[in-house]
Amino acid sequence: MNPIEKQAQLARELLELNTDSVRKITELSTENFRKYIELNQDYAQKLPEIRDISAFVELQRDYGQTLWEGVQEDLSARGTIVREAVEQTGGLIRSAFSSEEAEVEVEVVKAKAPAKAAPSKAA
């Protein structure tokens, strides 16, 4: 495979990886947005039922805790997606450059081998 084909393949693989990562993040965002809407609707439905301050504080505490846990889960999941994408990107780039370096070394060895095998004129 020539260098241009290798670069095109690497670019294609990176594009597929990025597309997959963005798709996963978008799906995660959509699901979390749905959860936040449901949480807010549930909060709004319970709010008119509150008759004293202690019940309001408890409802607010539950709402805040649930929201905070959701945000933490969201950030953790996004971090996992990004970490996996970075690791895969590194693997793709390392494999691309290691195969190029190996080919360059083979070409250098082939170029030097005939020069060493040529008979010396001084002898």
A tleap script that builds the chain and sets N, CA, C and O, in Angstrom:
source leaprc.protein.ff14SB
mol = sequence {
  NMET ASN PRO ILE GLU LYS GLN ALA GLN LEU
  ALA ARG GLU LEU LEU GLU LEU ASN THR ASP
  SER VAL ARG LYS ILE THR GLU LEU SER THR
  GLU ASN PHE ARG LYS TYR ILE GLU LEU ASN
  GLN ASP TYR ALA GLN LYS LEU PRO GLU ILE
  ARG ASP ILE SER ALA PHE VAL GLU LEU GLN
  ARG ASP TYR GLY GLN THR LEU TRP GLU GLY
  VAL GLN GLU ASP LEU SER ALA ARG GLY THR
  ILE VAL ARG GLU ALA VAL GLU GLN THR GLY
  GLY LEU ILE ARG SER ALA PHE SER SER GLU
  GLU ALA GLU VAL GLU VAL GLU VAL VAL LYS
  ALA LYS ALA PRO ALA LYS ALA ALA PRO SER
  LYS ALA CALA
}
set mol.1.N position { 0.856 -1.170 0.000 }
set mol.1.CA position { 0.000 0.000 0.000 }
set mol.1.C position { 0.905 1.236 0.000 }
set mol.1.O position { 1.845 1.326 0.790 }
set mol.2.N position { 0.614 2.176 -0.884 }
set mol.2.CA position { 1.455 3.368 -0.969 }
set mol.2.C position { 1.096 4.353 0.142 }
set mol.2.O position { 0.041 4.228 0.764 }
set mol.3.N position { 1.966 5.333 0.394 }
set mol.3.CA position { 1.731 6.267 1.510 }
set mol.3.C position { 0.419 7.039 1.413 }
set mol.3.O position { -0.215 7.305 2.435 }
set mol.4.N position { 0.006 7.400 0.212 }
set mol.4.CA position { -1.251 8.147 0.069 }
set mol.4.C position { -2.429 7.269 0.467 }
set mol.4.O position { -3.346 7.733 1.144 }
set mol.5.N position { -2.412 6.008 0.052 }
set mol.5.CA position { -3.490 5.087 0.434 }
set mol.5.C position { -3.509 4.866 1.940 }
set mol.5.O position { -4.577 4.779 2.546 }
set mol.6.N position { -2.328 4.776 2.543 }
set mol.6.CA position { -2.250 4.596 3.997 }
set mol.6.C position { -2.808 5.801 4.733 }
set mol.6.O position { -3.532 5.651 5.718 }
set mol.7.N position { -2.474 7.001 4.258 }
set mol.7.CA position { -3.002 8.213 4.884 }
set mol.7.C position { -4.514 8.295 4.717 }
set mol.7.O position { -5.223 8.695 5.640 }
set mol.8.N position { -5.000 7.922 3.555 }
set mol.8.CA position { -6.448 7.940 3.316 }
set mol.8.C position { -7.151 6.928 4.219 }
set mol.8.O position { -8.228 7.205 4.749 }
set mol.9.N position { -6.546 5.765 4.391 }
set mol.9.CA position { -7.133 4.751 5.270 }
set mol.9.C position { -7.142 5.232 6.715 }
set mol.9.O position { -8.137 5.066 7.420 }
set mol.10.N position { -6.038 5.826 7.158 }
set mol.10.CA position { -5.972 6.360 8.514 }
set mol.10.C position { -7.025 7.443 8.709 }
set mol.10.O position { -7.720 7.464 9.725 }
set mol.11.N position { -7.144 8.340 7.739 }
set mol.11.CA position { -8.147 9.409 7.836 }
set mol.11.C position { -9.557 8.823 7.892 }
set mol.11.O position { -10.398 9.300 8.654 }
set mol.12.N position { -9.810 7.809 7.101 }
set mol.12.CA position { -11.126 7.155 7.097 }
set mol.12.C position { -11.413 6.505 8.454 }
set mol.12.O position { -12.514 6.639 8.988 }
set mol.13.N position { -10.432 5.811 9.002 }
set mol.13.CA position { -10.608 5.156 10.301 }
set mol.13.C position { -10.825 6.184 11.413 }
set mol.13.O position { -11.654 5.979 12.300 }
set mol.14.N position { -10.080 7.288 11.362 }
set mol.14.CA position { -10.251 8.344 12.365 }
set mol.14.C position { -11.622 8.996 12.240 }
set mol.14.O position { -12.260 9.307 13.246 }
set mol.15.N position { -12.075 9.204 11.005 }
set mol.15.CA position { -13.402 9.778 10.790 }
set mol.15.C position { -14.490 8.856 11.335 }
set mol.15.O position { -15.436 9.321 11.971 }
set mol.16.N position { -14.360 7.556 11.089 }
set mol.16.CA position { -15.336 6.592 11.610 }
set mol.16.C position { -15.334 6.595 13.138 }
set mol.16.O position { -16.392 6.550 13.765 }
set mol.17.N position { -14.154 6.648 13.727 }
set mol.17.CA position { -14.038 6.677 15.183 }
set mol.17.C position { -14.680 7.937 15.744 }
set mol.17.O position { -15.431 7.871 16.717 }
set mol.18.N position { -14.391 9.081 15.139 }
set mol.18.CA position { -14.971 10.343 15.608 }
set mol.18.C position { -16.483 10.354 15.428 }
set mol.18.O position { -17.208 10.819 16.308 }
set mol.19.N position { -16.958 9.851 14.308 }
set mol.19.CA position { -18.392 9.794 14.058 }
set mol.19.C position { -19.082 8.921 15.103 }
set mol.19.O position { -20.142 9.280 15.615 }
set mol.20.N position { -18.487 7.790 15.411 }
set mol.20.CA position { -19.052 6.892 16.418 }
set mol.20.C position { -19.058 7.543 17.795 }
set mol.20.O position { -20.029 7.415 18.541 }
set mol.21.N position { -17.981 8.237 18.131 }
set mol.21.CA position { -17.904 8.904 19.435 }
set mol.21.C position { -18.945 10.011 19.552 }
set mol.21.O position { -19.602 10.139 20.585 }
set mol.22.N position { -19.096 10.806 18.506 }
set mol.22.CA position { -20.094 11.885 18.530 }
set mol.22.C position { -21.496 11.304 18.615 }
set mol.22.O position { -22.354 11.845 19.312 }
set mol.23.N position { -21.732 10.202 17.908 }
set mol.23.CA position { -23.047 9.546 17.967 }
set mol.23.C position { -23.345 9.077 19.387 }
set mol.23.O position { -24.458 9.258 19.881 }
set mol.24.N position { -22.354 8.473 20.046 }
set mol.24.CA position { -22.551 8.000 21.418 }
set mol.24.C position { -22.834 9.166 22.369 }
set mol.24.O position { -23.716 9.078 23.223 }
set mol.25.N position { -22.089 10.244 22.218 }
set mol.25.CA position { -22.295 11.411 23.084 }
set mol.25.C position { -23.667 12.023 22.832 }
set mol.25.O position { -24.339 12.446 23.773 }
set mol.26.N position { -24.086 12.073 21.577 }
set mol.26.CA position { -25.404 12.625 21.241 }
set mol.26.C position { -26.514 11.762 21.822 }
set mol.26.O position { -27.483 12.285 22.374 }
set mol.27.N position { -26.383 10.449 21.704 }
set mol.27.CA position { -27.382 9.550 22.293 }
set mol.27.C position { -27.444 9.725 23.806 }
set mol.27.O position { -28.526 9.747 24.392 }
set mol.28.N position { -26.288 9.846 24.429 }
set mol.28.CA position { -26.221 10.045 25.874 }
set mol.28.C position { -26.887 11.364 26.257 }
set mol.28.O position { -27.650 11.423 27.221 }
set mol.29.N position { -26.597 12.415 25.504 }
set mol.29.CA position { -27.195 13.723 25.784 }
set mol.29.C position { -28.709 13.677 25.634 }
set mol.29.O position { -29.432 14.253 26.447 }
set mol.30.N position { -29.188 13.005 24.611 }
set mol.30.CA position { -30.625 12.886 24.392 }
set mol.30.C position { -31.295 12.161 25.550 }
set mol.30.O position { -32.337 12.594 26.042 }
set mol.31.N position { -30.703 11.073 25.979 }
set mol.31.CA position { -31.265 10.293 27.089 }
set mol.31.C position { -31.252 11.104 28.381 }
set mol.31.O position { -32.227 11.102 29.132 }
set mol.32.N position { -30.154 11.790 28.635 }
set mol.32.CA position { -30.069 12.587 29.858 }
set mol.32.C position { -31.013 13.775 29.824 }
set mol.32.O position { -31.582 14.132 30.856 }
set mol.33.N position { -31.193 14.390 28.677 }
set mol.33.CA position { -32.134 15.494 28.554 }
set mol.33.C position { -33.547 15.009 28.878 }
set mol.33.O position { -34.308 15.689 29.566 }
set mol.34.N position { -33.885 13.819 28.371 }
set mol.34.CA position { -35.191 13.228 28.669 }
set mol.34.C position { -35.356 12.998 30.171 }
set mol.34.O position { -36.414 13.265 30.739 }
set mol.35.N position { -34.294 12.499 30.803 }
set mol.35.CA position { -34.343 12.259 32.252 }
set mol.35.C position { -34.520 13.570 33.025 }
set mol.35.O position { -35.279 13.620 33.992 }
set mol.36.N position { -33.828 14.622 32.606 }
set mol.36.CA position { -33.942 15.905 33.300 }
set mol.36.C position { -35.333 16.493 33.132 }
set mol.36.O position { -35.871 17.083 34.069 }
set mol.37.N position { -35.921 16.341 31.957 }
set mol.37.CA position { -37.287 16.824 31.731 }
set mol.37.C position { -38.260 16.072 32.639 }
set mol.37.O position { -39.132 16.678 33.261 }
set mol.38.N position { -38.105 14.755 32.710 }
set mol.38.CA position { -38.974 13.956 33.582 }
set mol.38.C position { -38.795 14.350 35.045 }
set mol.38.O position { -39.770 14.445 35.791 }
set mol.39.N position { -37.554 14.579 35.451 }
set mol.39.CA position { -37.279 14.992 36.831 }
set mol.39.C position { -37.957 16.325 37.130 }
set mol.39.O position { -38.566 16.488 38.188 }
set mol.40.N position { -37.856 17.266 36.218 }
set mol.40.CA position { -38.488 18.570 36.418 }
set mol.40.C position { -40.012 18.468 36.417 }
set mol.40.O position { -40.678 19.153 37.194 }
set mol.41.N position { -40.564 17.625 35.558 }
set mol.41.CA position { -42.016 17.438 35.545 }
set mol.41.C position { -42.491 16.817 36.855 }
set mol.41.O position { -43.512 17.223 37.409 }
set mol.42.N position { -41.749 15.838 37.342 }
set mol.42.CA position { -42.104 15.193 38.608 }
set mol.42.C position { -42.045 16.208 39.750 }
set mol.42.O position { -42.923 16.234 40.612 }
set mol.43.N position { -41.009 17.037 39.746 }
set mol.43.CA position { -40.862 18.080 40.765 }
set mol.43.C position { -42.036 19.058 40.697 }
set mol.43.O position { -42.617 19.422 41.719 }
set mol.44.N position { -42.372 19.475 39.480 }
set mol.44.CA position { -43.471 20.441 39.304 }
set mol.44.C position { -44.820 19.846 39.721 }
set mol.44.O position { -45.691 20.569 40.206 }
set mol.45.N position { -44.994 18.545 39.536 }
set mol.45.CA position { -46.251 17.903 39.945 }
set mol.45.C position { -46.355 17.792 41.459 }
set mol.45.O position { -47.444 17.915 42.020 }
set mol.46.N position { -45.232 17.562 42.115 }
set mol.46.CA position { -45.247 17.417 43.575 }
set mol.46.C position { -45.307 18.770 44.294 }
set mol.46.O position { -45.759 18.840 45.437 }
set mol.47.N position { -44.869 19.809 43.655 }
set mol.47.CA position { -44.786 21.124 44.295 }
set mol.47.C position { -46.131 21.644 44.818 }
set mol.47.O position { -46.172 22.169 45.930 }
set mol.48.N position { -47.223 21.521 44.071 }
set mol.48.CA position { -48.502 22.016 44.610 }
set mol.48.C position { -49.004 21.236 45.832 }
set mol.48.O position { -49.843 21.733 46.583 }
set mol.49.N position { -48.494 20.027 46.029 }
set mol.49.CA position { -48.921 19.203 47.158 }
set mol.49.C position { -48.247 19.619 48.463 }
set mol.49.O position { -48.662 19.182 49.537 }
set mol.50.N position { -47.222 20.451 48.386 }
set mol.50.CA position { -46.452 20.870 49.561 }
set mol.50.C position { -47.284 21.852 50.387 }
set mol.50.O position { -47.827 22.828 49.868 }
set mol.51.N position { -47.368 21.560 51.701 }
set mol.51.CA position { -48.150 22.412 52.594 }
set mol.51.C position { -47.315 23.064 53.691 }
set mol.51.O position { -47.775 24.002 54.342 }
set mol.52.N position { -46.096 22.580 53.901 }
set mol.52.CA position { -45.255 23.208 54.929 }
set mol.52.C position { -43.806 23.288 54.437 }
set mol.52.O position { -43.432 22.659 53.447 }
set mol.53.N position { -43.026 24.059 55.137 }
set mol.53.CA position { -41.651 24.340 54.715 }
set mol.53.C position { -40.752 23.108 54.794 }
set mol.53.O position { -39.869 22.940 53.954 }
set mol.54.N position { -40.959 22.246 55.785 }
set mol.54.CA position { -40.113 21.051 55.916 }
set mol.54.C position { -40.331 20.104 54.727 }
set mol.54.O position { -39.377 19.492 54.247 }
set mol.55.N position { -41.557 19.978 54.256 }
set mol.55.CA position { -41.833 19.136 53.091 }
set mol.55.C position { -41.197 19.747 51.832 }
set mol.55.O position { -40.689 19.031 50.969 }
set mol.56.N position { -41.237 21.096 51.746 }
set mol.56.CA position { -40.617 21.763 50.606 }
set mol.56.C position { -39.105 21.548 50.610 }
set mol.56.O position { -38.512 21.273 49.567 }
set mol.57.N position { -38.491 21.673 51.769 }
set mol.57.CA position { -37.041 21.474 51.882 }
set mol.57.C position { -36.678 20.038 51.512 }
set mol.57.O position { -35.685 19.805 50.824 }
set mol.58.N position { -37.474 19.084 51.964 }
set mol.58.CA position { -37.219 17.674 51.639 }
set mol.58.C position { -37.360 17.428 50.128 }
set mol.58.O position { -36.536 16.739 49.528 }
set mol.59.N position { -38.394 17.990 49.530 }
set mol.59.CA position { -38.586 17.849 48.089 }
set mol.59.C position { -37.424 18.483 47.330 }
set mol.59.O position { -36.917 17.912 46.364 }
set mol.60.N position { -37.013 19.653 47.770 }
set mol.60.CA position { -35.898 20.342 47.125 }
set mol.60.C position { -34.606 19.554 47.283 }
set mol.60.O position { -33.807 19.480 46.349 }
set mol.61.N position { -34.393 18.969 48.446 }
set mol.61.CA position { -33.196 18.159 48.699 }
set mol.61.C position { -33.183 16.931 47.786 }
set mol.61.O position { -32.156 16.611 47.187 }
set mol.62.N position { -34.319 16.249 47.681 }
set mol.62.CA position { -34.410 15.079 46.802 }
set mol.62.C position { -34.161 15.461 45.341 }
set mol.62.O position { -33.456 14.765 44.610 }
set mol.63.N position { -34.754 16.579 44.938 }
set mol.63.CA position { -34.572 17.058 43.568 }
set mol.63.C position { -33.096 17.367 43.297 }
set mol.63.O position { -32.543 16.939 42.284 }
set mol.64.N position { -32.477 18.098 44.190 }
set mol.64.CA position { -31.063 18.456 44.031 }
set mol.64.C position { -30.155 17.242 44.007 }
set mol.64.O position { -29.225 17.171 43.203 }
set mol.65.N position { -30.421 16.288 44.884 }
set mol.65.CA position { -29.595 15.080 44.946 }
set mol.65.C position { -29.750 14.262 43.665 }
set mol.65.O position { -28.761 13.788 43.107 }
set mol.66.N position { -30.980 14.099 43.204 }
set mol.66.CA position { -31.220 13.335 41.980 }
set mol.66.C position { -30.565 14.024 40.787 }
set mol.66.O position { -29.956 13.367 39.942 }
set mol.67.N position { -30.691 15.333 40.722 }
set mol.67.CA position { -30.074 16.101 39.632 }
set mol.67.C position { -28.559 15.957 39.673 }
set mol.67.O position { -27.928 15.732 38.641 }
set mol.68.N position { -27.977 16.086 40.855 }
set mol.68.CA position { -26.524 15.977 41.005 }
set mol.68.C position { -26.027 14.596 40.603 }
set mol.68.O position { -25.014 14.479 39.914 }
set mol.69.N position { -26.727 13.553 41.023 }
set mol.69.CA position { -26.333 12.190 40.647 }
set mol.69.C position { -26.412 11.994 39.138 }
set mol.69.O position { -25.556 11.334 38.548 }
set mol.70.N position { -27.437 12.568 38.515 }
set mol.70.CA position { -27.569 12.477 37.062 }
set mol.70.C position { -26.429 13.172 36.340 }
set mol.70.O position { -25.908 12.659 35.350 }
set mol.71.N position { -26.045 14.336 36.834 }
set mol.71.CA position { -24.944 15.076 36.220 }
set mol.71.C position { -23.637 14.298 36.382 }
set mol.71.O position { -22.840 14.223 35.447 }
set mol.72.N position { -23.417 13.725 37.553 }
set mol.72.CA position { -22.201 12.938 37.782 }
set mol.72.C position { -22.147 11.725 36.849 }
set mol.72.O position { -21.102 11.430 36.268 }
set mol.73.N position { -23.261 11.033 36.711 }
set mol.73.CA position { -23.310 9.871 35.810 }
set mol.73.C position { -23.051 10.303 34.372 }
set mol.73.O position { -22.332 9.629 33.633 }
set mol.74.N position { -23.640 11.427 33.981 }
set mol.74.CA position { -23.458 11.941 32.628 }
set mol.74.C position { -21.994 12.270 32.358 }
set mol.74.O position { -21.449 11.881 31.325 }
set mol.75.N position { -21.363 12.976 33.272 }
set mol.75.CA position { -19.962 13.335 33.089 }
set mol.75.C position { -19.059 12.109 33.080 }
set mol.75.O position { -18.095 12.051 32.317 }
set mol.76.N position { -19.364 11.142 33.915 }
set mol.76.CA position { -18.579 9.915 33.942 }
set mol.76.C position { -18.706 9.149 32.624 }
set mol.76.O position { -17.712 8.662 32.083 }
set mol.77.N position { -19.924 9.048 32.116 }
set mol.77.CA position { -20.146 8.339 30.853 }
set mol.77.C position { -19.467 9.064 29.697 }
set mol.77.O position { -18.867 8.430 28.829 }
set mol.78.N position { -19.561 10.396 29.687 }
set mol.78.CA position { -18.894 11.167 28.634 }
set mol.78.C position { -17.377 10.994 28.723 }
set mol.78.O position { -16.700 10.863 27.703 }
set mol.79.N position { -16.855 10.995 29.937 }
set mol.79.CA position { -15.421 10.792 30.123 }
set mol.79.C position { -14.973 9.436 29.614 }
set mol.79.O position { -13.901 9.312 29.021 }
set mol.80.N position { -15.786 8.425 29.841 }
set mol.80.CA position { -15.465 7.088 29.353 }
set mol.80.C position { -15.447 7.056 27.829 }
set mol.80.O position { -14.552 6.465 27.225 }
set mol.81.N position { -16.433 7.689 27.213 }
set mol.81.CA position { -16.489 7.734 25.748 }
set mol.81.C position { -15.257 8.433 25.187 }
set mol.81.O position { -14.637 7.942 24.243 }
set mol.82.N position { -14.905 9.571 25.762 }
set mol.82.CA position { -13.748 10.332 25.283 }
set mol.82.C position { -12.456 9.561 25.530 }
set mol.82.O position { -11.583 9.529 24.662 }
set mol.83.N position { -12.322 8.942 26.696 }
set mol.83.CA position { -11.113 8.168 27.009 }
set mol.83.C position { -10.931 7.028 26.011 }
set mol.83.O position { -9.828 6.809 25.510 }
set mol.84.N position { -12.014 6.301 25.722 }
set mol.84.CA position { -11.933 5.206 24.760 }
set mol.84.C position { -11.562 5.726 23.372 }
set mol.84.O position { -10.771 5.101 22.666 }
set mol.85.N position { -12.129 6.864 22.981 }
set mol.85.CA position { -11.817 7.435 21.668 }
set mol.85.C position { -10.352 7.850 21.579 }
set mol.85.O position { -9.701 7.634 20.557 }
set mol.86.N position { -9.842 8.441 22.643 }
set mol.86.CA position { -8.435 8.857 22.653 }
set mol.86.C position { -7.524 7.641 22.586 }
set mol.86.O position { -6.533 7.656 21.855 }
set mol.87.N position { -7.838 6.596 23.330 }
set mol.87.CA position { -7.031 5.382 23.301 }
set mol.87.C position { -7.046 4.743 21.910 }
set mol.87.O position { -6.007 4.308 21.412 }
set mol.88.N position { -8.219 4.688 21.290 }
set mol.88.CA position { -8.323 4.106 19.952 }
set mol.88.C position { -7.597 4.967 18.920 }
set mol.88.O position { -6.953 4.441 18.012 }
set mol.89.N position { -7.700 6.276 19.059 }
set mol.89.CA position { -7.001 7.179 18.147 }
set mol.89.C position { -5.493 6.981 18.270 }
set mol.89.O position { -4.782 6.905 17.268 }
set mol.90.N position { -5.021 6.899 19.496 }
set mol.90.CA position { -3.594 6.661 19.712 }
set mol.90.C position { -3.144 5.357 19.089 }
set mol.90.O position { -2.073 5.293 18.485 }
set mol.91.N position { -3.950 4.319 19.228 }
set mol.91.CA position { -3.621 3.027 18.626 }
set mol.91.C position { -3.554 3.106 17.112 }
set mol.91.O position { -2.643 2.557 16.492 }
set mol.92.N position { -4.523 3.791 16.518 }
set mol.92.CA position { -4.525 3.940 15.058 }
set mol.92.C position { -3.292 4.703 14.576 }
set mol.92.O position { -2.653 4.315 13.597 }
set mol.93.N position { -2.970 5.779 15.267 }
set mol.93.CA position { -1.825 6.595 14.844 }
set mol.93.C position { -0.517 5.842 15.073 }
set mol.93.O position { 0.374 5.871 14.224 }
set mol.94.N position { -0.401 5.167 16.217 }
set mol.94.CA position { 0.815 4.383 16.474 }
set mol.94.C position { 0.990 3.294 15.435 }
set mol.94.O position { 2.095 3.082 14.936 }
set mol.95.N position { -0.089 2.603 15.104 }
set mol.95.CA position { 0.032 1.528 14.116 }
set mol.95.C position { 0.380 2.092 12.743 }
set mol.95.O position { 1.141 1.475 11.998 }
set mol.96.N position { -0.167 3.252 12.401 }
set mol.96.CA position { 0.149 3.858 11.108 }
set mol.96.C position { 1.616 4.250 11.036 }
set mol.96.O position { 2.278 3.982 10.033 }
set mol.97.N position { 2.132 4.880 12.087 }
set mol.97.CA position { 3.508 5.319 12.060 }
set mol.97.C position { 4.486 4.167 12.258 }
set mol.97.O position { 5.581 4.194 11.698 }
set mol.98.N position { 4.119 3.162 13.037 }
set mol.98.CA position { 5.029 2.033 13.227 }
set mol.98.C position { 5.160 1.239 11.934 }
set mol.98.O position { 6.248 0.749 11.632 }
set mol.99.N position { 4.084 1.098 11.163 }
set mol.99.CA position { 4.182 0.381 9.902 }
set mol.99.C position { 4.979 1.192 8.883 }
set mol.99.O position { 5.708 0.617 8.075 }
set mol.100.N position { 4.848 2.534 8.910 }
set mol.100.CA position { 5.634 3.372 8.016 }
set mol.100.C position { 7.112 3.296 8.374 }
set mol.100.O position { 7.962 3.213 7.489 }
set mol.101.N position { 7.426 3.325 9.683 }
set mol.101.CA position { 8.815 3.247 10.117 }
set mol.101.C position { 9.428 1.912 9.737 }
set mol.101.O position { 10.591 1.855 9.338 }
set mol.102.N position { 8.660 0.839 9.856 }
set mol.102.CA position { 9.164 -0.485 9.503 }
set mol.102.C position { 9.467 -0.549 8.006 }
set mol.102.O position { 10.476 -1.128 7.604 }
set mol.103.N position { 8.608 0.039 7.185 }
set mol.103.CA position { 8.842 0.038 5.752 }
set mol.103.C position { 10.060 0.875 5.392 }
set mol.103.O position { 10.827 0.498 4.507 }
set mol.104.N position { 10.249 2.005 6.067 }
set mol.104.CA position { 11.418 2.848 5.810 }
set mol.104.C position { 12.677 2.099 6.189 }
set mol.104.O position { 13.666 2.155 5.458 }
set mol.105.N position { 12.668 1.396 7.316 }
set mol.105.CA position { 13.830 0.621 7.744 }
set mol.105.C position { 14.151 -0.477 6.739 }
set mol.105.O position { 15.322 -0.718 6.444 }
set mol.106.N position { 13.138 -1.144 6.211 }
set mol.106.CA position { 13.349 -2.200 5.218 }
set mol.106.C position { 13.971 -1.604 3.966 }
set mol.106.O position { 14.890 -2.190 3.393 }
set mol.107.N position { 13.478 -0.434 3.531 }
set mol.107.CA position { 14.026 0.207 2.346 }
set mol.107.C position { 15.471 0.630 2.577 }
set mol.107.O position { 16.297 0.501 1.673 }
set mol.108.N position { 15.795 1.130 3.765 }
set mol.108.CA position { 17.165 1.539 4.081 }
set mol.108.C position { 18.080 0.328 4.087 }
set mol.108.O position { 19.193 0.391 3.564 }
set mol.109.N position { 17.628 -0.771 4.672 }
set mol.109.CA position { 18.436 -1.994 4.718 }
set mol.109.C position { 18.659 -2.513 3.310 }
set mol.109.O position { 19.768 -2.926 2.971 }
set mol.110.N position { 17.619 -2.497 2.485 }
set mol.110.CA position { 17.759 -2.965 1.098 }
set mol.110.C position { 18.727 -2.071 0.328 }
set mol.110.O position { 19.515 -2.555 -0.485 }
set mol.111.N position { 18.666 -0.775 0.586 }
set mol.111.CA position { 19.556 0.147 -0.113 }
set mol.111.C position { 21.000 -0.042 0.321 }
set mol.111.O position { 21.910 0.104 -0.495 }
set mol.112.N position { 21.228 -0.362 1.582 }
set mol.112.CA position { 22.592 -0.544 2.091 }
set mol.112.C position { 23.135 -1.921 1.750 }
set mol.112.O position { 24.345 -2.061 1.569 }
set mol.113.N position { 22.306 -2.928 1.656 }
set mol.113.CA position { 22.751 -4.294 1.423 }
set mol.113.C position { 23.530 -4.430 0.112 }
set mol.113.O position { 24.608 -5.022 0.155 }
set mol.114.N position { 23.094 -3.948 -1.027 }
set mol.114.CA position { 23.881 -4.088 -2.261 }
set mol.114.C position { 25.212 -3.356 -2.173 }
set mol.114.O position { 26.206 -3.822 -2.728 }
set mol.115.N position { 25.249 -2.235 -1.496 }
set mol.115.CA position { 26.487 -1.498 -1.376 }
set mol.115.C position { 27.532 -2.287 -0.601 }
set mol.115.O position { 28.716 -2.225 -0.930 }
set mol.116.N position { 27.123 -3.015 0.406 }
set mol.116.CA position { 28.029 -3.829 1.208 }
set mol.116.C position { 28.463 -5.076 0.416 }
set mol.116.O position { 29.587 -5.553 0.574 }
set mol.117.N position { 27.595 -5.583 -0.406 }
set mol.117.CA position { 27.872 -6.815 -1.144 }
set mol.117.C position { 28.759 -6.552 -2.352 }
set mol.117.O position { 29.325 -7.497 -2.903 }
set mol.118.N position { 28.899 -5.326 -2.774 }
set mol.118.CA position { 29.714 -5.016 -3.956 }
set mol.118.C position { 31.184 -5.289 -3.619 }
set mol.118.O position { 31.645 -4.950 -2.529 }
set mol.119.N position { 31.911 -5.894 -4.545 }
set mol.119.CA position { 33.334 -6.194 -4.291 }
set mol.119.C position { 34.160 -4.915 -4.223 }
set mol.119.O position { 33.898 -3.935 -4.919 }
set mol.120.N position { 35.123 -4.963 -3.394 }
set mol.120.CA position { 35.993 -3.808 -3.188 }
set mol.120.C position { 37.027 -3.744 -4.308 }
set mol.120.O position { 37.584 -4.781 -4.667 }
set mol.121.N position { 37.304 -2.581 -4.869 }
set mol.121.CA position { 38.267 -2.401 -5.946 }
set mol.121.C position { 39.699 -2.349 -5.396 }
set mol.121.O position { 40.660 -2.562 -6.135 }
set mol.122.N position { 39.828 -2.070 -4.119 }
set mol.122.CA position { 41.154 -1.996 -3.516 }
set mol.122.C position { 41.736 -3.370 -3.324 }
set mol.122.O position { 42.954 -3.481 -3.188 }
set mol.123.N position { 40.962 -4.408 -3.304 }
set mol.123.CA position { 41.459 -5.742 -3.015 }
set mol.123.C position { 42.046 -6.438 -4.170 }
set mol.123.O position { 42.499 -7.576 -4.041 }
savepdb mol mol.pdb
quit
